[in-house]
């Protein structure tokens, strides 16, 4: 396990402490498969939030935009 993955796991465990363990592991597996995609998604959500859009709406819109990429990751 690389240092980046270790830190990412620790952060996810802290940030997603209310999420069930199975879902947390599934999310971490997706992030490890394509970290650049999730970096792009996060940056785009932040840009929209800074533009005044509510966080939930920004997240939903960005996730819709990247729906096909996310679906293909889940199929792998």
N, C-alpha and C positions, 0 to 999 in steps of 0.2 A: 504494500500500500504506500503510495507516495504521500509526501507531506501535505500536498494540496488536497488530496482525497481525505486524509485524516482530519484536516481542519474543516473541510466542507461537511464531513459527517458530524463533527462536534457542533458546528454552527447549526446544522439542520436539527440535531437533537434538542438544542436549546430553543431554537426559533419555533419548531413544530412540536413542542412538548405535549400539546393537547391533541395531536393527531395520532390515531392508532399506529402501533409499531409496524404493522404490515403495510399500511399506506405510506408511511415514512420511508420504508425500505424500497417500495416501488418507485417513489418519487426520486430517491437518491440514485437508483439504478438508471432512471431516465436521464438525470443530470450528468451522470458519469459517461453515458453513451455519447452525448453531444453537448459538452459544456459551452461551446461557442453559441449554439442556438439559444440556450437559456440566458447567456450573457446579453445577447441581442434583445431578447424579450424583456429582460429586466431594464435595460437601458431605455428601450422604447416606452415602457410603462412610466419610468421616472420622467422622461421628457414630457409625456402627456400630463402627468401630475403637476409638473412645474408650469405647464400651460394653463392650469386651472381646472383640469378635468378631475372628477372624483376618482379615487384610487380603484374602487371596484369596477367602475365603468371602463376606466383605462385598461385594467387587466383583462376584462372580458373582451373588449375590442381587439386587443393585441393577440389574445389567445385565438380568437376567431381568425385573425389574419394568418397565424402560423399553424392552423388546424391540421393541414395536410402533413407538414413536417413532424408535428407531434404524433399524429396517427401512425406515420411510418416508423417512428422510434418505438412505439408500443408494439408494433408487429415484429420487431427484431428479437 
